[in-house]
């Protein structure tokens, strides 16, 4: 199936500037004569639905759009840009797909499960007779898929024309725009999924040629944004109130090699724009080993900066040089070790995340054992473990496969090894500065991160979102740690944060570096409280202010938060006293405290009110 080129005089790099909305007259419409046709003619846009179907009576720009995103942070950024343009043109964004007039599906081609999920949602949309627009790496890299027949598709570099494509699709036309030679502008309208987090794409594509990778087919060769354009975007989002900036790309380390600059130049330019009070943090995105080896000291210097998370995602994929060679990864295990060892040595508190592919074609038991040994040696706090999935059109898809049962067993074994680690042991009792940017999936805790990007869960008012706080780590888990807020770092623009009082006895005095964590474990001399005095203290914030903040948004939610916190503290206390697990469970679920009684009373009152209303309505209807 052919793609539809930009229908402007002077295609490719000429024509409309990025973000310019083409006039509708530039899109050709050709009535469909054969409902069963399987191929589009070049440079034509064909109707998806029966031409006898009455056109929508809605005014363009007033419909509701549902956006579903699969894949990486780069995809998430693309979806936010498309949402921004649609919203700016007047379209409403729906969380419920059933309420939407059109579905926009942004796809990922990295793994087979992601594409299978795409197929499922497309089939569901077709069954519901929803107009569909499919974006992302799948249509860009595999435009002839049967599942894409009868839907509009938009390429990864065509996201600035999403309004045009949505308009035509809502009219019943099938639009395909895939080819372009210039990058979308960074200053397009954007609706962020998290208003405190800006995902900033610094380049698209990569310089690698991994034998298993389908993303290269979609994103193509390296294309970098200029330093000036990225710095300008950083200034803009800081002005918008963003508190975290994530640099995103298919390979951050390769940035700028196509335009004569490099990653350290960009990082230093961005860091110079960050507020000196540490209110906005920078997170450097995934980087493969080959392109940062020559810049390790410069990158380490940036990672030490107080406004940059001491965290880096460096995929290794295998602990065997033979497998890495078959993958065409262009580095050795020794070079990967050099990256990790150097950054760990030069950056205090450095955290490394990595990726592993289990069961790559040709992987022997000895190869896999080397991978397990590498993970055990470094005890990475985050390891993304994947089974090998042959992607159509890649060289690895033609290689002799490892039996599927072996692949699954290796994946389970490596997962068990990784999950046996307790990476955050020793943090309990420490005091750290965190940046709070999200709400946990349990809707009880707020989510913050330390400078080493360790996830900290705290119970606090939602008004603290977008602020920074000093917390004491009260307990540690496998995937995150729990903390207690003891001080809000001054945020004059956030009234809730400024007025949320804590006990002054917990405050750390005269930090020599206000951005370094204040450690109450004896590791820092800048903390006023010692190891013994910190462990027994509890924060003493204003309950009245907490009640007011919570009651404004959800009183029942506040009760659930408080009950959850009481139960968790009770369990921790019982564990410390040596109580058996059966007694803990019985004690935490069998006793009715004040919060339980209030919740039950509220439920009874609500039920009684509903019954009274139903009786009243029944009597009213009978009297008519």
C-alpha positions in Angstrom: 0.0 0.0 0.0 1.5 3.3 -1.0 1.6 6.4 1.2 0.2 9.8 0.4 2.9 12.5 0.0 2.4 16.0 1.2 0.0 17.5 -1.3 1.7 20.9 -1.7 3.7 22.5 -4.4 7.3 21.7 -3.6 7.1 18.6 -1.4 9.5 17.4 1.2 11.6 20.1 2.8 9.7 22.8 0.9 6.1 23.9 1.3 4.4 24.6 4.6 6.4 25.4 7.7 6.1 23.0 10.7 2.8 23.4 12.5 1.1 25.1 9.6 -2.4 23.7 9.0 -3.0 23.0 5.3 -6.1 24.3 3.6 -8.7 21.6 3.1 -8.6 22.2 -0.6 -5.1 20.6 -0.7 -6.6 17.2 0.1 -8.0 15.3 -2.7 -11.0 13.0 -2.3 -11.7 10.1 -4.7 -15.0 8.2 -4.3 -14.5 4.5 -3.6 -16.0 2.4 -6.3 -15.1 -1.0 -4.9 -15.8 -1.6 -1.2 -13.5 -4.6 -1.2 -10.5 -2.9 -2.7 -7.2 -3.7 -0.9 -4.9 -1.1 -2.4 -4.9 2.7 -2.5 -3.8 4.6 -5.6 -0.9 7.0 -5.0 -1.6 10.6 -4.1 -5.3 9.8 -3.4 -7.4 9.8 -0.4 -10.3 7.3 -0.4 -13.5 7.2 1.6 -13.6 4.7 4.4 -17.3 4.4 4.7 -20.2 4.1 2.4 -20.5 7.3 0.3 -24.3 7.2 0.8 -23.8 7.6 4.6 -25.0 11.1 5.6 -22.1 13.4 6.6 -21.7 14.4 10.2 -23.8 17.3 11.2 -21.3 18.4 13.7 -19.1 21.5 13.0 -15.5 20.5 12.4 -13.5 21.0 15.6 -16.4 20.3 18.0 -16.1 16.5 18.1 -14.5 14.4 20.9 -11.2 12.5 20.4 -9.9 9.6 22.4 -6.1 9.1 22.3 -4.5 5.8 23.2 -0.6 5.7 23.4 1.6 2.7 23.4 5.4 2.6 23.8 8.2 4.9 24.9 8.3 8.4 26.2 9.0 9.7 22.7 5.6 8.3 21.7 4.1 9.9 24.7 5.5 13.3 23.7 4.1 12.9 20.2 0.7 12.1 21.6 0.9 15.2 23.8 1.7 17.3 20.8 -1.1 15.9 18.8 -3.5 16.4 21.7 -2.4 20.0 22.0 -3.1 20.8 18.4 -6.5 19.1 18.4 -7.4 20.9 21.7 -6.2 24.2 20.3 -8.5 23.7 17.3 -11.5 23.1 19.5 -11.7 19.3 19.8 -12.4 17.8 23.1 -10.2 15.0 24.6 -12.1 12.1 26.1 -10.8 9.6 28.6 -13.7 7.2 27.8 -13.4 5.7 24.3 -17.1 5.0 24.1 -17.8 8.7 24.4 -15.4 9.7 21.6 -16.3 10.5 18.0 -12.9 9.4 16.8 -10.0 7.2 18.1 -6.4 8.2 17.7 -4.0 5.3 18.4 -0.3 6.0 18.7 1.5 2.7 18.3 4.8 1.0 19.2 6.6 -1.5 17.1 9.4 -2.6 19.6 7.6 -5.8 20.7 5.0 -8.1 19.4 2.7 -7.7 22.5 2.5 -3.9 21.8 1.5 -4.5 18.2 -1.0 -7.2 19.3 -2.6 -4.7 21.7 -2.8 -2.2 18.8 -4.5 -4.8 16.6 -7.0 -5.5 19.4 -8.0 -1.8 19.9 -8.3 -1.3 16.1 -10.6 -4.3 15.8 -12.7 -3.0 18.7 -12.9 0.5 17.1 -14.0 -1.0 13.8 -16.6 -3.1 15.5 -17.9 0.1 17.3 -17.8 1.9 13.9 -15.5 4.5 15.2 -13.4 6.5 12.7 -9.8 5.6 13.4 -6.5 7.4 13.0 -3.4 5.2 13.6 -0.1 7.1 14.3 3.4 6.1 15.5 6.0 3.5 14.6 3.8 0.6 13.4 2.3 2.3 10.3 5.5 4.2 9.6 7.5 0.9 9.6 4.9 -1.5 8.3 2.4 0.4 6.2 1.1 -2.7 4.4 -0.3 -4.4 7.5 -3.8 -5.9 6.9 -5.0 -4.4 10.2 -4.3 -0.9 8.8 -6.7 -1.3 5.9 -9.6 1.1 6.1 -8.1 3.5 8.7 -6.2 6.7 8.3 -2.5 6.7 9.2 -0.1 9.4 10.1 3.7 9.2 10.2 6.0 10.0 13.1 7.2 13.2 11.4 3.7 14.3 10.3 2.2 14.9 13.7 1.9 18.6 13.0 -0.8 17.8 10.4 -3.0 15.8 12.8 -5.9 18.3 12.7 -6.1 18.0 9.0 -6.1 14.2 9.1 -8.7 14.0 11.9 -11.0 16.4 10.0 -10.9 14.4 6.8 -11.3 11.1 8.7 -14.4 12.4 10.4 -15.8 13.1 7.0 -15.4 9.5 6.0 -12.1 9.8 4.1 -9.0 7.6 4.5 -5.9 9.7 4.8 -2.3 8.5 4.7 0.6 10.8 5.3 4.0 9.2 6.0 6.8 10.9 4.1 8.7 13.9 5.3 12.2 15.2 5.5 12.0 17.8 8.2 11.3 17.5 11.9 8.1 18.8 13.5 8.5 22.1 15.4 9.1 21.9 19.1 6.8 24.9 19.8 3.6 23.3 18.7 0.6 23.3 21.2 0.9 20.5 23.8 -1.4 18.9 26.3 0.9 17.1 28.8 -0.3 14.0 30.5 1.4 15.3 33.6 1.5 19.0 33.7 4.6 19.0 35.8 6.6 16.8 33.4 7.9 17.9 29.9 9.1 15.1 27.6 11.5 16.8 25.3 12.5 14.9 22.2 16.1 16.0 21.3 16.5 13.8 18.2 14.7 11.2 16.2 16.2 8.0 14.8 19.6 6.6 15.6 23.0 5.7 14.1 22.8 2.0 15.0 21.7 -1.0 13.0 20.6 -3.5 15.6 19.5 -6.7 14.0 16.4 -7.1 16.1 15.2 -3.5 16.0 12.1 -2.5 14.1 12.1 1.1 15.4 14.9 2.1 13.1 12.6 1.2 10.2 10.0 3.7 11.6 12.1 6.5 13.1 14.9 6.3 10.5 18.4 7.8 10.6 19.5 10.2 13.2 17.9 13.7 13.0 18.8 16.1 15.8 17.1 19.3 16.9 19.5 22.3 17.2 20.8 23.4 20.6 19.1 26.8 20.3 15.7 25.3 19.6 16.0 22.9 22.5 17.2 25.6 24.9 14.3 27.8 23.8 11.9 25.0 24.5 13.4 24.6 28.0 12.9 28.2 28.8 9.3 28.0 27.6 8.3 25.0 29.7 10.0 26.3 32.8 7.8 29.4 32.4 4.8 27.1 32.1 5.6 25.6 35.6 7.2 22.3 34.5 9.2 20.7 37.3 10.8 17.8 35.5 12.3 17.8 32.0 12.9 14.4 30.4 15.2 14.3 27.5 13.9 11.7 25.1 15.1 10.0 22.0 15.9 6.6 20.5 19.6 7.1 21.6 20.4 10.2 23.6 24.1 9.6 23.4 24.1 10.0 19.6 22.6 13.5 19.8 24.1 16.1 17.5 26.5 13.9 15.5 24.5 14.8 12.4 24.7 18.6 13.0 28.3 19.0 14.4 27.6 19.1 18.1 27.4 16.5 20.9 25.5 15.6 24.0 27.7 17.4 26.6 27.3 20.7 24.7 23.5 20.3 24.8 23.4 19.3 28.4 25.5 22.2 29.6 23.4 24.6 27.6 20.2 23.2 29.2 21.6 23.1 32.7 22.5 26.8 32.4 18.7 27.6 32.0 17.5 25.6 35.0 16.4 27.7 38.1 19.1 28.1 40.7 16.7 27.1 43.5 16.5 23.5 42.2 12.8 23.7 41.5 13.1 22.1 38.1 15.0 18.9 37.5 16.5 17.4 34.4 16.4 13.7 33.6 18.7 12.4 30.8 17.1 9.8 28.6 18.2 6.4 27.4 21.6 6.2 25.9 23.5 3.2 24.3 27.1 2.7 25.4 29.0 3.4 22.1 28.3 7.1 21.8 28.9 8.2 25.4 32.2 6.4 26.0 34.2 9.4 24.8 32.2 11.8 26.9 31.9 10.0 30.2 33.7 12.6 32.3 31.7 15.5 30.8 28.4 13.6 31.3 29.4 12.7 34.9 30.0 16.3 35.6 26.4 17.1 34.4 24.9 14.2 36.4 26.6 15.7 39.6 24.8 19.0 39.0 22.2 19.7 41.8 19.4 20.2 39.2 20.1 16.9 37.3 18.9 13.5 38.5 21.9 11.1 39.1 20.3 8.5 37.0 20.9 7.0 33.5 19.3 4.3 31.5 22.0 2.4 29.7 20.8 -0.8 27.9 23.3 -3.8 27.9 20.9 -6.4 26.4 23.2 -9.3 27.0 26.2 -10.2 29.2 27.8 -12.1 26.3 30.0 -10.5 23.6 29.0 -13.2 21.2 25.3 -12.3 21.5 26.1 -8.6 21.4 27.9 -9.2 18.1 24.9 -11.1 16.7 22.7 -8.2 17.8 25.2 -5.7 16.1 25.2 -3.6 19.2 28.6 -2.1 18.4 30.1 -2.4 21.9 31.4 -5.1 24.2 30.5 -6.1 27.8 33.8 -4.6 28.9 32.8 -1.2 27.4 29.5 -1.4 29.1 31.3 -2.0 32.4 33.5 1.0 31.7 30.4 3.2 31.4 28.8 1.9 34.6 32.0 1.8 36.6 33.1 5.3 35.6 29.7 7.0 36.2 29.3 5.1 39.6 32.8 6.3 40.6 32.4 9.9 39.6 28.7 10.5 40.5 27.7 10.1 44.2 24.5 8.1 44.5 24.5 7.2 40.8 21.6 4.9 39.8 21.8 2.8 36.5 18.9 1.2 34.8 19.4 -1.4 32.0 17.6 -3.6 29.6 18.1 -7.4 28.9 16.8 -9.5 26.0 16.4 -13.2 26.9 16.6 -15.8 24.2 18.1 -13.9 21.4 18.8 -16.3 18.4 22.0 -18.3 19.0 22.1 -17.5 22.8 23.6 -20.5 24.6 23.3 -21.5 28.2 26.8 -20.2 28.7 25.8 -16.8 27.1 22.8 -16.6 29.4 24.9 -17.5 32.4 27.1 -14.5 31.7 24.1 -12.2 31.6 22.9 -13.6 35.0 26.4 -13.1 36.4 26.5 -9.5 35.2 23.1 -8.6 36.8 24.2 -10.3 40.0 27.4 -8.4 40.1 26.0 -4.9 39.6 22.6 -5.5 41.3 20.9 -2.8 39.1 18.0 -1.1 40.8 16.0 -1.3 37.6 16.2 -4.0 34.9 13.7 -4.2 32.1 13.6 -7.9 31.1 12.2 -8.9 27.7 11.8 -12.1 25.8 13.1 -12.0 22.3 10.3 -11.2 19.7 11.2 -11.6 16.0 10.0 -8.4 14.3 9.1 -8.8 10.7 11.6 -7.3 8.3 14.6 -7.4 10.7 17.7 -9.6 10.2 17.1 -11.3 13.5 13.7 -12.6 12.3 15.6 -14.8 9.9 18.0 -16.2 12.4 17.6 -19.6 14.0 15.4 -19.2 17.1 15.9 -20.4 20.6 13.0 -22.7 21.6 10.2 -20.7 23.1 10.1 -22.8 26.3 13.8 -22.0 26.9 13.2 -18.3 26.3 10.4 -18.2 28.8 12.5 -20.2 31.4 15.4 -17.8 31.0 13.2 -14.8 31.4 11.7 -16.3 34.6 15.1 -17.1 36.0 16.5 -13.7 35.4 13.4 -12.1 36.8 13.8 -14.2 40.0 17.4 -13.2 40.3 16.6 -9.5 39.9 13.6 -9.5 42.2 15.8 -11.1 44.9 17.7 -7.9 45.3 16.8 -5.3 47.9 18.4 -2.2 46.3 17.1 0.3 48.8 18.1 -1.4 52.0 20.0 1.0 54.2 17.9 4.0 53.2 15.5 3.8 56.2 16.0 6.6 58.5 17.7 8.8 56.0 16.5 12.3 55.1 16.4 13.2 51.4 15.2 16.0 49.2 12.6 14.8 46.8 10.7 16.4 43.9 6.9 15.5 43.9 5.3 15.3 40.5 2.6 12.6 40.5 -0.1 10.6 42.3 0.5 6.9 42.8 -1.9 4.4 41.2 -3.3 3.5 44.6 -4.6 7.1 44.7 -3.3 7.3 48.3 0.3 8.3 48.0 2.0 11.1 46.1 5.1 10.2 44.1 8.4 11.9 44.4 12.0 11.1 43.4 15.3 11.6 45.1 18.3 13.0 43.2 19.2 9.4 42.4 15.7 9.0 41.0 14.6 6.6 43.7 10.8 6.6 43.9 9.5 7.8 47.2 5.8 7.5 48.2 4.5 9.9 50.7 1.0 10.7 52.1 0.4 14.4 51.8 -2.1 16.9 50.2 -2.3 17.0 46.5 -1.4 20.6 46.8 2.2 19.5 47.2 2.3 18.3 43.6 4.9 20.3 41.7 6.9 21.1 44.9 10.1 19.9 46.5 10.3 18.6 50.0 12.6 17.2 52.6 11.4 13.7 53.7 12.5 11.1 56.2 12.5 7.6 54.7 10.3 5.5 57.0 10.4 2.1 55.3 11.7 0.5 52.1 10.1 -1.8 49.6 11.4 -3.7 46.6 10.4 -1.1 44.0 10.2 2.1 46.0 10.6 3.6 49.5 8.1 5.3 51.8 8.7 8.7 53.2 7.3 11.2 55.6 7.4 14.9 54.7 9.2 17.0 57.4 9.8 20.2 55.5 8.6 21.9 52.3 11.4 23.5 50.3 10.3 27.1 49.8 7.9 27.4 46.8 6.5 30.9 47.0 4.1 30.3 44.1 2.4 27.4 45.8 0.2 28.6 48.7 -0.6 25.1 49.9 3.0 24.1 50.0 4.0 27.3 51.7 1.3 27.1 54.4 1.7 23.4 55.1 3.5 23.5 58.4 5.9 20.9 59.8 7.7 20.7 63.1 10.8 22.9 63.2 12.7 20.2 65.2 13.0 18.2 61.9 14.5 20.9 59.8 18.0 20.5 58.6 20.0 23.6 59.3 22.5 25.5 57.1 23.0 23.1 54.3 26.2 23.9 52.6 24.6 22.7 49.3 20.8 23.2 49.5 20.3 20.7 46.7 22.2 17.8 48.3 20.2 15.3 50.4 20.3 15.8 54.1 21.2 12.4 55.5 20.2 11.4 59.0 22.1 8.1 58.7 25.4 9.7 59.6 26.5 10.2 56.0 26.2 13.9 56.0 27.5 16.4 58.5 25.1 19.1 57.4 22.1 17.6 59.1 21.2 19.1 62.5 19.8 15.8 63.8 21.8 12.7 64.3 20.9 9.1 63.5 19.4 8.3 66.9 17.2 11.4 67.2 15.8 11.2 63.7 14.5 7.6 64.0 12.0 8.3 66.7 10.5 11.5 65.5 7.2 12.1 63.7 6.3 15.1 61.5 3.8 17.4 63.1 2.0 19.3 60.3 -1.3 21.1 60.6 -4.2 18.6 60.6 -6.7 21.4 60.0 -4.9 22.5 56.7 -4.7 18.9 55.6 -8.4 18.4 56.2 -9.3 21.5 54.4 -7.2 20.6 51.3 -8.6 17.0 51.2 -12.2 18.0 51.8 -12.1 20.4 48.8 -11.3 17.5 46.4 -12.5 14.3 48.0 -13.5 13.7 51.6 -13.9 10.0 51.2 -10.5 9.8 49.6 -9.0 11.5 52.6 -10.5 9.0 54.9 -9.2 6.2 52.8 -5.7 7.8 52.8 -5.8 8.1 56.6 -7.0 4.5 57.1 -4.4 3.1 54.8 -1.7 5.0 56.6 -2.9 3.8 60.0 -3.0 0.2 58.8 0.5 0.5 57.3 1.9 2.0 60.5 0.2 -0.7 62.6 1.7 -3.4 60.4 5.2 -1.8 60.6 4.9 -1.5 64.4 3.8 -5.1 64.7 6.7 -6.3 62.6 9.1 -4.4 64.8 7.6 -6.1 67.9 8.0 -9.5 66.3 4.3 -10.3 65.9 3.5 -13.2 63.6 2.1 -12.5 60.1 -1.2 -14.1 61.0 -1.6 -11.9 64.0 -0.7 -8.8 61.9 -3.4 -9.7 59.3 -6.0 -10.3 62.0 -5.1 -7.1 63.8 -5.1 -4.9 60.7 -8.4 -6.2 59.3 -10.4 -7.4 62.3 -10.4 -4.2 64.4 -12.7 -1.3 63.8 -11.1 2.1 64.4 -12.6 5.6 64.2 -12.0 5.9 60.4 -13.7 2.5 59.7 -16.8 3.7 61.7 -16.9 7.0 59.9 -16.7 5.3 56.5 -19.4 2.8 57.4 -21.6 5.5 58.7 -21.1 7.5 55.5 -22.1 4.5 53.4 -25.2 3.9 55.5 -26.3 7.5 55.2 -25.7 7.5 51.5 -27.7 4.3 51.0 -30.6 5.7 53.2 -30.6 8.9 51.1 -30.8 7.0 47.9 -33.7 4.9 49.2 -35.6 8.1 50.3 -35.1 9.6 46.9 -36.4 6.5 45.1 -39.5 6.4 47.3 -40.1 10.1 46.7 -39.8 9.6 42.9 -42.2 6.7 43.0 -44.8 8.6 45.0 -44.5 11.6 42.6 -45.0 9.4 39.6 -48.1 7.7 41.2 -49.7 11.1 42.0 -49.5 12.2 38.3 
